[in-house]
Structure formats: structure tokens, C-alpha cells
């Protein structure tokens, strides 16, 4: 029985020392917060909103686990689960940052491509307008369409500024609107040309 007492005392000492070493992983928490901030800095709120939310929730879960352990008796504290949760949150934050960077580049390319398509549509409308007949029956229409096309063309500086300012989604939408307007003008020019052709045909048949 006397031999068991020193052994029990030694076990208590080991447990106390172990508990004393079980401290909150504050440095890891700081690292996790920095990873999450890096994702925010990469504009994840714009380009990877769902992933950013998940990464933030993962960090909150880790912090809740740390708080739960802090509220236990010192000898009972175990931060292993918190460490695992922190590691998971950092991995999610890192992937979120990478996803945001990739999607931003995709958005930039889409905006640039949309700008090119808008320019092509305006160029095609301009060519069609230049080839359109200037008869009495279409003169007023052609003048109106010319004004409309000038208005569409005047939107390009603002569109290019949006791309320069990295407002890619707005630029993409604006470019699509310009393309649609230019194509509509081209359609009206075609209709005017067809009308002029019908007028000439009637004159010939008289």
C-alpha cells in the first residue's frame, strides 16, 4: 500500500505538469486570423463569398472550442481539437484566397473579352451605317441611327475606366449592354436598307 502512494503522487504531478503545458493556442489563432484576412485582402468577399463565409465559420468554431476548454478545470483542458479546427480554418482560408485570385482573373478576362465584342459590334454597325442608302425615305432614319450609334460609342471611355479600376463585373455588364445596343442599331439599319430596296423596286415596276 505504501508503494502505491508515491506512484499516485507521481501521477498527480504528471497530470498537473501536463495541465500546466495545456495552454490556449493563441499563436495559432493569430495565424488563422491572418490567413482569413489575407483572403479578405484578395477580395474574397467579391469573388469567393461562400468560401470566405465557410472559412470564417471554421475559425469561429475553433475559437468556441478554445473557450470551452478555457472554462474547464486546468487539469482537464485539452486543446488538441481546437488545434485541429484551427488547422482546418487556415486551410479553408488559404483555399479561399487562391479561389478569389483565380476568379478575379477570370472576371478580368471576361470583361476584356466583352469589351472586344462590344467594339466589334459597334464597328459592324458603323460599317453597315456607312453602306446604308441615303434616299428620301431613309434619310431621317439614318440620321437618328447615326446619333444613336454615337451615343453607344461614347460609353467606351467609362467602360474602359471600369476595367482599369478592376470593377470587372460592372464592366462586363456594361459591355454586354453596348453590344446589345449596337446590334439593335445594326438591325434597324438592315431594316432601313430593306425598306429602301422595296421603294426602288416599286419605282422600277411602275
QUINOR-V419197 format. One line per field, one symbol per residue. phi: phi as a letter, one per 20 degrees, with the letter a starting at -180 (. if undefined). psi: psi as a letter, one per 20 degrees, with the letter a starting at -180 (. if undefined). burial: # if it has 9 or more other ideal C-beta (glycine too) atoms within 8 Angstrom, else .. A space follows every 10 residues. Layout:
phi: ???
psi: ???
burial: ???
//
This chain:
phi: .fffffffff ffffffffff eedgffffff ffffffffff femffedbff ffffffffff ffffffffff eefgfefbdf ffffffffff ffffffffff ffffffffff ffffffffff ffffffffff effdfffcgf ffffffffff ffffefgfff ffffemefff ffffffffgf fffffgfffg ffffffffff ffffef
psi: ghhhghgghh gggggghghh inqpmhhhgg gghhghhhgg hjkhhgilgg hggghghghg gghhgghghh irqgiipojg hggghggghh gggghggggg gghggghghh ggghgghghg ghghhgghhh iqqlrhiigg gggghggghh gghiigghgh hgghjkmhgh gghgghgggg gghgghhhgg hgghghhhgh hhhhi.
burial: .......... ....##.##. .#.##..##. ###.##.### .###..###. ##.###.##. ###.##..#. ......#.#. .##.###### .######.## #.##..##.# ##.##.###. ##.###.##. .#..#..##. ##..##.##. .#..##..## .##....##. ##.###.##. ###.##.### .##.##..## ......
//
